[in-house]
Amino acid sequence: MKTKTILPVIAAVLLCACGEGVVKIEPSLYEPKIAVEGFLYPGQPVSDIYITRNFPVDADLTSLNPLLPEAQVSLTDIESGNSFPLSFNPLDLSFHYSGNDLTIQATYSYRLDVQATIEGKEISAHATTTVPQTGLDILGINHEILRYRQKDVAENIIDFLIDFERSPGTTDYIAAVTALEADTSNFIYDNPFEEVDAEDVLDDLANWRFDSEWIQDTPATAGQSTFQLFWFDFWFYSDYQIVLFAADKNYADFLRTYDDVFEDDGNLHAPVFNIEGDGIGIFGSAVTDTVFVRVTQ
């Protein structure tokens, strides 16, 4: 998360499950969908807007292309009514705005419109995000450097604690933790959470390098809160970048629901996407602040 956390939207499909928790695939229920993954940040360029498509559950994904480079994508500033066309960037496989006459602003609302042709069918989707208010500010962190799972004088393990000023109107916050040096040579093999070897680390290096935590239901007013990070977010002896996000409603709704799609009777339901038309995924916004820490041996 500059942040790019690739969300599992490409794999989102229409499923039907029975009460015993056994998933039954109904091919007739499959419908082409535009999969959206994009975020806006005040004062930052509009970039990394990923537009892809879904596939049936039984499709051979190794031979299929999820990208929609020919899609028509635009971003509209609701306040002014001005619309800005986004273009496909083949270098990072996402859409961006290349002009210099668009500035994302806090508290403003923006609408993303996408039109695409999938399997000969013309479909469209749109979503609107309102950028959170400014005010998020990391006030400090209890330790800039800690030994891995360092203990205090009472033998209690010390966690990193981030004190921050809240963004008014925001109740959900995410901390994205990124190891700036990530390699098999500095991985923390002597940890109490996972038993892995160098080959395991190399096979899934990105998954070990990036981690995140989030908190919800903080007061919606200005004021101070504390974000606690845990040692299972740190897998390398390394410097770390920690980006704190104050999330908009779309971002918060998705976070609260994307990992909880099974009902008590075994049936499935979709996460909250807040995308209208033939779309799935997430189009949201956030304000951010950043702090750096170090984990040593």
C-alpha positions in Angstrom: 0.0 0.0 0.0 1.7 3.4 -1.4 0.5 1.3 -1.6 -0.6 -1.4 -3.7 -2.2 -4.3 -2.0 -3.5 -6.5 -4.8 -6.9 -7.4 -3.6 -8.6 -10.7 -4.6 -11.0 -9.2 -7.0 -10.0 -11.1 -10.1 -11.0 -14.3 -8.3 -14.4 -13.0 -7.2 -17.0 -15.2 -8.9 -20.7 -16.0 -8.5 -21.0 -19.1 -6.3 -23.8 -21.0 -4.8 -23.3 -23.1 -1.6 -25.5 -25.5 0.3 -26.1 -25.4 4.1 -23.4 -28.1 4.6 -20.7 -25.7 3.5 -20.0 -27.6 0.2 -19.5 -25.1 -2.6 -21.4 -26.0 -5.8 -20.4 -24.3 -9.0 -23.3 -23.2 -11.2 -21.7 -22.2 -14.6 -25.0 -20.6 -15.7 -24.7 -18.0 -12.9 -21.4 -16.6 -14.2 -21.6 -13.1 -15.6 -18.7 -11.0 -16.9 -17.7 -8.4 -14.4 -15.3 -5.5 -14.4 -12.9 -5.8 -11.5 -11.7 -2.5 -10.1 -8.9 -1.8 -7.7 -7.9 1.8 -7.2 -7.4 4.5 -4.5 -7.1 8.3 -4.5 -4.9 10.3 -2.2 -5.0 14.1 -1.7 -2.2 15.9 -3.5 -1.0 12.7 -5.3 -1.3 11.8 -9.0 -4.1 9.6 -10.1 -2.3 6.3 -10.8 -2.3 2.6 -10.1 -6.0 2.2 -11.0 -6.2 -1.5 -11.9 -9.0 -2.5 -14.3 -9.3 -6.3 -14.9 -12.0 -8.9 -15.3 -13.4 -12.0 -13.6 -13.6 -15.5 -14.9 -15.7 -18.6 -14.2 -14.4 -20.7 -11.2 -13.4 -23.6 -13.5 -11.5 -21.5 -16.0 -7.8 -22.2 -16.7 -6.3 -18.9 -15.5 -2.9 -19.9 -16.7 -4.0 -19.4 -20.3 -6.3 -16.3 -19.8 -5.5 -12.6 -19.7 -7.3 -10.7 -16.9 -6.3 -7.2 -18.2 -8.6 -4.8 -20.0 -6.2 -2.3 -21.6 -8.9 -1.2 -24.1 -11.4 -0.2 -21.4 -12.7 3.3 -21.5 -11.9 4.8 -18.0 -12.5 8.3 -16.7 -12.5 10.1 -13.4 -15.0 12.9 -12.8 -14.5 15.7 -10.2 -18.1 15.9 -8.7 -17.5 19.4 -7.4 -16.7 20.9 -10.8 -18.2 18.4 -13.1 -15.0 18.1 -15.1 -14.2 14.6 -16.4 -10.6 13.4 -17.0 -9.8 10.3 -19.3 -7.4 7.8 -17.8 -5.0 5.9 -20.1 -3.5 2.4 -19.8 0.2 2.3 -18.7 1.7 -1.0 -20.1 4.7 -0.6 -17.7 2.7 -1.2 -14.5 -0.5 -2.6 -16.2 -2.7 0.0 -14.6 -4.6 3.2 -15.6 -3.4 6.7 -14.8 -4.0 10.4 -15.6 -1.1 11.9 -17.5 -2.3 15.6 -17.4 -1.4 18.2 -14.9 -4.8 19.9 -14.5 -6.3 17.4 -11.9 -5.5 17.7 -8.2 -7.1 15.3 -5.7 -8.4 17.2 -2.8 -9.6 16.2 0.7 -13.4 16.2 1.3 -14.0 16.2 -2.5 -16.0 13.4 -4.2 -14.8 11.7 -7.4 -16.6 9.2 -9.7 -14.8 6.5 -11.6 -16.5 5.3 -14.8 -15.4 2.2 -16.7 -16.8 0.7 -19.9 -15.4 -2.5 -21.4 -16.2 -5.3 -23.8 -15.9 -8.8 -22.3 -16.7 -11.9 -24.3 -18.5 -9.7 -26.9 -20.7 -8.1 -24.2 -20.5 -4.3 -23.5 -20.6 -3.7 -19.8 -20.0 -0.8 -17.5 -19.4 0.1 -13.9 -19.0 3.2 -11.8 -18.1 4.1 -8.2 -17.8 7.3 -6.2 -15.5 8.0 -3.3 -15.4 11.0 -1.0 -11.8 11.7 0.1 -11.5 11.9 4.0 -10.7 15.1 5.7 -7.2 16.1 6.5 -6.0 15.9 10.1 -4.3 12.5 10.2 -0.9 13.1 11.8 1.5 10.6 13.4 2.5 12.2 16.7 5.2 9.7 17.7 6.1 6.1 18.2 7.2 4.5 21.5 10.4 3.1 20.0 12.2 3.8 16.8 14.4 0.7 17.2 13.6 -2.6 18.9 15.3 -5.9 19.1 13.1 -8.7 17.8 10.5 -9.4 20.5 12.4 -7.2 22.9 11.2 -7.4 26.6 10.9 -4.8 29.2 12.3 -5.1 32.8 9.2 -7.1 33.8 9.8 -9.6 31.0 6.8 -8.4 28.9 7.3 -8.3 25.2 7.3 -4.7 23.8 5.2 -3.8 20.8 5.6 -0.8 18.5 2.9 1.7 19.5 2.0 4.6 17.1 0.2 7.7 18.6 -1.7 9.6 16.0 -4.1 12.5 15.6 -7.3 11.3 14.0 -8.9 12.6 10.8 -12.4 14.0 11.6 -15.1 11.9 10.2 -13.0 8.7 9.8 -13.4 5.7 12.1 -11.2 3.1 10.2 -7.4 3.2 10.0 -4.9 0.8 8.3 -1.2 0.5 9.0 0.8 -1.0 6.0 4.1 -2.5 7.2 6.8 -2.8 4.6 10.3 -4.3 5.2 12.7 -2.2 3.2 15.4 -4.9 3.1 13.8 -8.3 2.5 15.9 -11.3 1.7 16.5 -14.9 2.8 19.6 -13.8 4.5 17.9 -11.5 7.0 14.6 -13.3 7.5 13.8 -14.0 11.2 13.7 -17.8 11.1 13.8 -18.0 14.9 10.2 -16.8 15.4 7.3 -18.4 17.4 4.8 -18.0 14.5 5.9 -19.9 11.4 8.5 -22.7 10.8 9.9 -22.0 7.3 13.2 -22.4 5.5 15.0 -20.2 2.9 13.2 -21.8 0.0 9.8 -21.1 1.6 10.8 -17.5 2.1 12.0 -17.1 -1.5 8.9 -18.7 -2.9 6.7 -16.1 -1.3 9.0 -13.2 -0.6 6.4 -10.5 -1.2 3.9 -12.0 1.2 6.5 -12.0 4.0 7.7 -8.5 3.1 4.3 -6.7 3.3 1.9 -6.9 6.2 -0.9 -4.8 7.6 -3.1 -4.2 10.6 -6.3 -2.2 10.9 -8.5 -0.8 13.6 -12.1 0.3 13.4 -14.8 2.2 15.4 -12.4 4.9 16.6 -14.2 8.2 17.5 -15.2 10.1 14.4 -14.0 13.3 16.0 -10.6 14.9 16.1 -8.4 13.6 18.9 -5.7 11.1 19.6 -5.6 7.3 19.3 -2.9 4.6 19.5 -2.2 1.9 16.9 -0.5 -1.3 18.2 1.6 -3.3 15.8 2.4 -7.0 16.6 5.5 -9.0 16.0 3.8 -11.3 13.5 3.9 -8.2 11.2 7.7 -8.2 11.2 9.6 -11.0 9.5 13.0 -9.5 8.7 15.8 -7.8 10.6 15.3 -4.6 8.7 14.3 -1.0 8.5 10.5 -0.7 8.0 8.2 1.8 6.4 4.8 2.1 8.2 2.2 4.0 6.3 -0.9 4.9 8.3 -4.2 5.3 6.3 -7.4 7.1 7.3 -9.9 5.3 5.1 -13.0 6.5 3.3 -16.3 4.6 3.6 -15.6 2.4 0.5 -12.3 1.3 1.9 -13.7 0.7 5.3 -16.7 -1.3 4.1 -14.4 -3.5 2.0 -12.0 -4.1 4.8 -14.8 -5.1 7.2 -16.4 -7.6 4.8 -13.9 -9.0 2.2 -12.5 -11.7 4.6 -15.9 -12.7 6.0 -18.0 -14.0 3.1 -19.2 -17.3 4.7 -22.6 -17.3 6.5 -23.4 -19.5 9.5 -25.3 -22.0 7.3 -22.3 -22.3 4.9 -23.7 -20.1 2.1 -21.6 -17.4 0.6 -22.2 -13.7 0.1 -20.2 -11.0 -1.6 -18.1 -8.4 0.2 -19.4 -4.8 0.2 -18.0 -3.4 -3.1 -19.8 0.0 -3.4 -19.5 -0.3 -7.2 -22.6 0.1 -9.3 -23.4 -1.7 -12.5 -21.3 -4.7 -13.7 -18.4 -4.2 -11.3 -16.7 -5.8 -8.3 -13.7 -4.7 -6.3 -12.8 -1.5 -4.5 -12.5 2.2 -5.5 -11.7 4.2 -2.4 -9.6 7.0 -1.0 -7.5 7.8 2.1 -5.2 10.3 3.7 -1.9 9.1 4.9 1.1 9.6 7.1 4.4 7.7 7.4 6.9 6.6 10.0 10.0 4.4 10.0 11.2 1.9 12.5 14.0 -0.7 12.7 14.0 -4.3 14.0 17.4 -5.7 15.0 18.8 -9.0 16.4 
